[in-house]
Amino acid sequence: MEQKAPKPLTPRPASWEGRDAGLRRADQLAESILSLVEGLTQGPPADESVPPLGQTAGVGP
C-alpha cells in the first residue's frame, strides 16, 4: 500500500482575513465599552458633581 505525500500548506482563504479584521474591530469596541462602563460605575469627577437636591450652588443659607 502506497503512502500519500502530505498535502502542501495552502494560504488562508481571503474570507478569513475579513473575519480576523472583524474580530479585531469587535475587540476594540468591547474594550471601549468596558472603559465607558467602568467610568460610569465610578461616578462623575468631584469637580463636576451636582449639588444635593434643594441646594443651589453659590447661594448661602
C-alpha positions as CSV (number, residue, x, y, z in Angstrom):
1,M,0.0,0.0,0.0
2,E,1.4,3.4,-1.0
3,Q,1.6,6.2,1.5
4,K,0.3,9.5,0.1
5,A,2.5,12.6,0.4
6,P,1.2,15.2,2.8
7,K,-0.8,18.0,1.2
8,P,1.2,21.2,0.9
9,L,0.2,24.0,3.2
10,T,-2.2,26.5,1.5
11,P,-2.5,30.1,2.3
12,R,-5.5,31.1,4.4
13,P,-8.6,31.9,2.3
14,A,-9.3,35.6,1.8
15,S,-12.6,35.2,3.8
16,W,-10.5,34.5,6.9
17,E,-8.7,37.9,6.5
18,G,-12.1,39.7,6.7
19,R,-13.1,37.6,9.8
20,D,-9.8,38.5,11.5
21,A,-10.3,42.2,10.9
22,G,-13.9,41.9,12.2
23,L,-12.6,40.2,15.4
24,R,-10.0,42.9,15.9
25,R,-12.7,45.5,15.5
26,A,-15.0,43.7,17.9
27,D,-12.2,43.5,20.4
28,Q,-11.5,47.3,20.2
29,L,-15.2,48.0,20.5
30,A,-15.6,45.8,23.6
31,E,-12.6,47.5,25.2
32,S,-14.2,50.9,24.6
33,I,-17.5,49.8,26.1
34,L,-15.8,48.3,29.1
35,S,-13.9,51.6,29.7
36,L,-17.1,53.6,29.4
37,V,-18.9,51.3,31.9
38,E,-16.0,51.5,34.3
39,G,-16.2,55.3,34.2
40,L,-20.0,55.2,34.9
41,T,-19.6,52.9,37.9
42,Q,-17.0,55.2,39.4
43,G,-19.4,58.2,39.2
44,P,-18.6,61.7,38.0
45,P,-15.4,63.5,38.9
46,A,-15.6,65.6,42.1
47,D,-15.4,69.0,40.2
48,E,-18.4,68.0,38.1
49,S,-20.6,66.7,40.9
50,V,-24.2,68.0,41.2
51,P,-25.2,69.8,44.4
52,P,-27.7,68.0,46.7
53,L,-31.4,68.4,45.9
54,G,-32.8,71.6,47.3
55,Q,-29.5,73.4,47.4
56,T,-28.3,75.9,44.8
57,A,-24.6,76.3,44.3
58,G,-23.2,79.6,45.4
59,V,-26.2,80.7,47.5
60,G,-25.9,80.9,51.2
61,P,-28.4,79.9,53.9
